[in-house]
Amino acid sequence: VQLQASGGGLVQAGGSLKLSCTASGSIFSIITIGWYRQAPGKQRELVAIFRNGDTTDYADSVKGRFTVSRDFAKNTVYLEMNSLKPEDTAVYYCHSQGTISPFHYWGQGTQVTVSS
């Protein structure tokens, strides 16, 4: 599975951005797909994810502000981010877990910077 992320950028606090992640390859093997982020000096953390079926999970810090969605026809997962805060500044990574080794796949990361 290959994941191609895009859509990051610089935005002022309170603004919005929408990230995209397009999957290719053995997409039939995907079990979960979603977004993680890593801020400077911090561990990578889960932001939002589709688990089996349509079940979604969100980090508490983004609930009510971020929405994960997907377009099966385009093999693409989106992360719509509203009411952005400076603490949302991080590199955002698309991630999927599947049934084929190496089982975990990461996109290349896209920088999101929120200015105060």
KEDRENMAR-752939 format. One record per residue: residue number from 1; residue in three letters; chain; x, y, z of N, C-alpha, C, O in turn. Coordinates in steps of 0.2 Angstrom, whole numbers, plus 5000, padded with zeros to 4 digits. Example, Ala and Ser with C-alpha at 12.3 -4.5 7.8 and 13.67 -1.06 7.14 Angstrom:
<pts>
> 1_ALA_A_5066_4972_5039_5062_4978_5039_5066_4984_5039_5071_4983_5042
> 2_SER_A_5064_4989_5035_5068_4995_5036_5064_5000_5039_5067_5006_5040
</pts>
This chain:
<pts>
> 1_VAL_A_5004_4994_5000_5000_5000_5000_5004_5006_5000_5009_5007_5004
> 2_GLN_A_5003_5011_4996_5006_5017_4996_5001_5023_4997_4996_5023_4995
> 3_LEU_A_5004_5027_5001_4999_5033_5003_5002_5040_5001_5008_5041_5003
> 4_GLN_A_4999_5044_4998_5001_5050_4996_4997_5056_4999_4991_5056_4998
> 5_ALA_A_5000_5059_5004_4996_5065_5007_4998_5071_5004_5003_5073_5001
> 6_SER_A_4993_5076_5005_4994_5083_5002_4989_5087_5006_4984_5085_5010
> 7_GLY_A_4990_5094_5005_4985_5099_5008_4987_5103_5014_4984_5107_5016
> 8_GLY_A_4993_5102_5016_4996_5105_5022_4997_5113_5020_4997_5114_5014
> 9_GLY_A_4999_5117_5025_5001_5124_5023_5001_5128_5030_5000_5125_5035
> 10_LEU_A_5001_5134_5029_5001_5139_5034_4994_5143_5034_4992_5145_5029
> 11_VAL_A_4991_5143_5040_4985_5146_5041_4985_5150_5048_4988_5148_5053
> 12_GLN_A_4981_5155_5048_4980_5158_5055_4975_5154_5059_4971_5151_5057
> 13_ALA_A_4976_5156_5066_4972_5153_5071_4965_5154_5069_4963_5160_5067
> 14_GLY_A_4960_5149_5070_4953_5150_5068_4952_5148_5061_4946_5147_5059
> 15_GLY_A_4957_5147_5057_4956_5145_5050_4955_5138_5049_4954_5134_5054
> 16_SER_A_4955_5136_5043_4953_5129_5041_4958_5126_5035_4961_5130_5032
> 17_LEU_A_4959_5120_5035_4963_5117_5030_4960_5110_5029_4956_5107_5034
> 18_LYS_A_4961_5107_5023_4958_5100_5022_4964_5096_5019_4967_5098_5014
> 19_LEU_A_4966_5091_5022_4971_5086_5020_4968_5081_5016_4962_5078_5017
> 20_SER_A_4972_5078_5011_4970_5072_5007_4975_5067_5008_4981_5068_5008
> 21_CYS_A_4973_5061_5007_4977_5055_5007_4975_5050_5002_4969_5047_5003
> 22_THR_A_4978_5049_4997_4976_5044_4992_4980_5038_4992_4986_5038_4992
> 23_ALA_A_4977_5032_4993_4980_5026_4993_4980_5022_4987_4976_5023_4982
> 24_SER_A_4985_5018_4986_4986_5014_4980_4990_5008_4981_4992_5007_4987
> 25_GLY_A_4990_5003_4977_4992_4997_4978_4987_4992_4981_4982_4992_4978
> 26_SER_A_4989_4988_4986_4984_4983_4988_4979_4986_4993_4979_4984_4999
> 27_ILE_A_4975_4990_4991_4970_4994_4995_4965_4989_4998_4962_4991_5003
> 28_PHE_A_4964_4983_4995_4959_4978_4997_4961_4976_5004_4957_4973_5008
> 29_SER_A_4968_4976_5006_4970_4974_5012_4970_4978_5018_4971_4977_5023
> 30_ILE_A_4968_4984_5016_4967_4990_5022_4962_4988_5027_4956_4987_5025
> 31_ILE_A_4964_4988_5033_4959_4987_5039_4957_4994_5042_4951_4995_5043
> 32_THR_A_4962_4998_5043_4961_5005_5046_4965_5010_5042_4970_5008_5039
> 33_ILE_A_4962_5016_5042_4966_5021_5038_4964_5028_5042_4958_5029_5043
> 34_GLY_A_4969_5032_5042_4967_5039_5046_4974_5043_5046_4978_5042_5042
> 35_TRP_A_4973_5047_5051_4979_5052_5052_4982_5053_5059_4978_5052_5064
> 36_TYR_A_4988_5053_5059_4992_5055_5065_4996_5061_5064_4996_5064_5058
> 37_ARG_A_4998_5064_5069_5003_5070_5069_5008_5070_5074_5008_5066_5079
> 38_GLN_A_5013_5073_5072_5019_5074_5076_5022_5081_5077_5024_5084_5071
> 39_ALA_A_5021_5084_5082_5024_5091_5084_5031_5090_5086_5033_5085_5088
> 40_PRO_A_5035_5096_5085_5042_5096_5087_5043_5094_5094_5040_5097_5098
> 41_GLY_A_5047_5089_5095_5048_5087_5102_5043_5083_5105_5044_5081_5111
> 42_LYS_A_5038_5081_5102_5033_5076_5104_5032_5070_5101_5035_5069_5095
> 43_GLN_A_5029_5065_5104_5028_5059_5100_5022_5059_5095_5018_5064_5096
> 44_ARG_A_5022_5055_5091_5017_5055_5086_5011_5052_5089_5011_5048_5093
> 45_GLU_A_5005_5056_5087_4999_5054_5090_4993_5053_5085_4993_5056_5080
> 46_LEU_A_4988_5049_5087_4983_5048_5083_4978_5055_5083_4977_5058_5088
> 47_VAL_A_4976_5056_5077_4972_5062_5076_4965_5060_5075_4960_5061_5078
> 48_ALA_A_4964_5056_5069_4957_5053_5067_4958_5047_5063_4963_5047_5059
> 49_ILE_A_4954_5042_5064_4955_5036_5060_4948_5033_5059_4943_5033_5063
> 50_PHE_A_4948_5029_5053_4942_5025_5051_4945_5018_5054_4950_5015_5051
> 51_ARG_A_4941_5015_5058_4942_5008_5060_4938_5003_5055_4935_5005_5050
> 52_ASN_A_4937_4997_5058_4933_4993_5054_4926_4996_5052_4922_4998_5056
> 53_GLY_A_4924_4995_5046_4917_4998_5044_4918_5006_5044_4923_5008_5041
> 54_ASP_A_4913_5009_5046_4913_5016_5046_4914_5019_5053_4913_5025_5054
> 55_THR_A_4917_5015_5058_4918_5017_5065_4924_5022_5064_4929_5021_5061
> 56_THR_A_4923_5028_5068_4929_5033_5068_4931_5034_5075_4927_5034_5080
> 57_ASP_A_4937_5036_5076_4940_5038_5082_4943_5045_5081_4946_5046_5076
> 58_TYR_A_4943_5049_5086_4946_5056_5086_4950_5057_5092_4948_5054_5098
> 59_ALA_A_4955_5060_5092_4959_5063_5098_4954_5067_5101_4951_5071_5098
> 60_ASP_A_4954_5067_5108_4950_5072_5112_4951_5079_5110_4947_5083_5110
> 61_SER_A_4957_5081_5108_4959_5088_5107_4956_5090_5100_4957_5096_5099
> 62_VAL_A_4954_5086_5096_4951_5088_5090_4944_5087_5089_4941_5089_5084
> 63_LYS_A_4941_5084_5093_4934_5082_5093_4930_5088_5092_4931_5093_5096
> 64_GLY_A_4925_5088_5087_4921_5094_5086_4924_5099_5081_4921_5104_5079
> 65_ARG_A_4931_5098_5080_4934_5103_5075_4936_5100_5069_4936_5103_5064
> 66_PHE_A_4938_5093_5070_4941_5090_5064_4936_5084_5062_4932_5081_5066
> 67_THR_A_4936_5083_5055_4931_5078_5053_4935_5074_5048_4938_5076_5043
> 68_VAL_A_4935_5067_5049_4938_5062_5044_4933_5060_5039_4927_5058_5042
> 69_SER_A_4934_5059_5033_4929_5057_5028_4933_5053_5023_4939_5053_5022
> 70_ARG_A_4929_5050_5018_4933_5046_5013_4929_5045_5007_4922_5046_5007
> 71_ASP_A_4932_5045_5001_4929_5044_4995_4931_5037_4992_4937_5037_4990
> 72_PHE_A_4927_5032_4992_4930_5026_4990_4931_5026_4982_4936_5022_4980
> 73_ALA_A_4928_5029_4979_4929_5030_4971_4936_5032_4970_4939_5031_4965
> 74_LYS_A_4938_5037_4974_4945_5040_4973_4950_5037_4977_4956_5039_4977
> 75_ASN_A_4948_5032_4981_4953_5029_4986_4956_5034_4990_4962_5034_4992
> 76_THR_A_4953_5039_4993_4955_5045_4996_4952_5046_5003_4946_5045_5003
> 77_VAL_A_4956_5047_5008_4954_5049_5014_4955_5057_5015_4961_5059_5014
> 78_TYR_A_4951_5060_5019_4951_5067_5020_4951_5069_5027_4948_5065_5031
> 79_LEU_A_4955_5074_5029_4954_5077_5036_4953_5084_5035_4957_5088_5033
> 80_GLU_A_4947_5086_5037_4945_5093_5037_4946_5096_5044_4943_5093_5049
> 81_MET_A_4950_5101_5044_4952_5104_5050_4949_5111_5051_4951_5115_5047
> 82_ASN_A_4945_5112_5056_4942_5119_5057_4944_5121_5063_4946_5118_5068
> 83_SER_A_4943_5128_5064_4945_5131_5071_4952_5129_5073_4953_5127_5079
> 84_LEU_A_4956_5130_5068_4963_5128_5070_4966_5132_5075_4965_5138_5076
> 85_LYS_A_4970_5129_5079_4974_5132_5085_4981_5131_5084_4984_5127_5080
> 86_PRO_A_4985_5136_5087_4993_5135_5086_4995_5128_5088_5000_5125_5086
> 87_GLU_A_4992_5125_5093_4994_5118_5095_4992_5113_5091_4994_5107_5092
> 88_ASP_A_4989_5114_5085_4988_5109_5080_4994_5109_5075_4994_5105_5071
> 89_THR_A_4999_5114_5076_5004_5114_5072_5008_5107_5072_5010_5105_5078
> 90_ALA_A_5010_5104_5067_5013_5097_5067_5014_5095_5060_5011_5098_5055
> 91_VAL_A_5018_5090_5059_5018_5086_5053_5012_5081_5053_5012_5077_5058
> 92_TYR_A_5008_5081_5048_5002_5076_5048_5004_5070_5044_5006_5071_5038
> 93_TYR_A_5003_5064_5046_5004_5058_5042_4998_5054_5041_4994_5053_5046
> 94_CYS_A_4997_5052_5035_4992_5047_5034_4995_5040_5035_5001_5039_5034
> 95_HIS_A_4991_5036_5038_4993_5029_5040_4987_5024_5039_4981_5026_5039
> 96_SER_A_4989_5019_5037_4984_5013_5036_4988_5007_5039_4994_5006_5039
> 97_GLN_A_4983_5002_5042_4985_4996_5044_4982_4991_5040_4976_4991_5038
> 98_GLY_A_4985_4986_5038_4982_4981_5033_4984_4974_5035_4987_4972_5040
> 99_THR_A_4982_4969_5030_4984_4962_5031_4990_4959_5028_4991_4954_5028
> 100_ILE_A_4993_4964_5024_4999_4962_5021_5005_4965_5024_5005_4971_5025
> 101_SER_A_5011_4961_5025_5017_4964_5027_5019_4970_5023_5019_4969_5017
> 102_PRO_A_5022_4975_5026_5023_4976_5033_5018_4978_5038_5019_4980_5044
> 103_PHE_A_5012_4978_5036_5005_4978_5040_5004_4986_5041_4998_4988_5042
> 104_HIS_A_5009_4990_5042_5008_4997_5044_5011_5001_5038_5017_5000_5036
> 105_TYR_A_5008_5006_5036_5010_5010_5030_5009_5017_5032_5004_5019_5035
> 106_TRP_A_5014_5021_5030_5014_5028_5032_5015_5032_5025_5019_5031_5021
> 107_GLY_A_5011_5038_5025_5012_5043_5019_5018_5047_5021_5021_5046_5026
> 108_GLN_A_5020_5052_5017_5026_5055_5018_5026_5061_5023_5031_5064_5024
> 109_GLY_A_5020_5063_5025_5019_5068_5030_5018_5075_5026_5021_5076_5021
> 110_THR_A_5014_5079_5029_5012_5086_5026_5012_5091_5032_5009_5089_5037
> 111_GLN_A_5016_5096_5031_5016_5101_5037_5010_5105_5037_5008_5108_5032
> 112_VAL_A_5008_5106_5043_5002_5111_5045_5005_5115_5050_5007_5113_5056
> 113_THR_A_5005_5122_5049_5007_5127_5053_5001_5132_5055_4999_5135_5050
> 114_VAL_A_5000_5133_5061_4994_5137_5063_4998_5143_5067_5001_5142_5072
> 115_SER_A_4997_5149_5064_5000_5155_5067_4995_5158_5072_4989_5158_5071
> 116_SER_A_4997_5161_5077_4993_5164_5082_4992_5172_5080_4988_5175_5084
</pts>
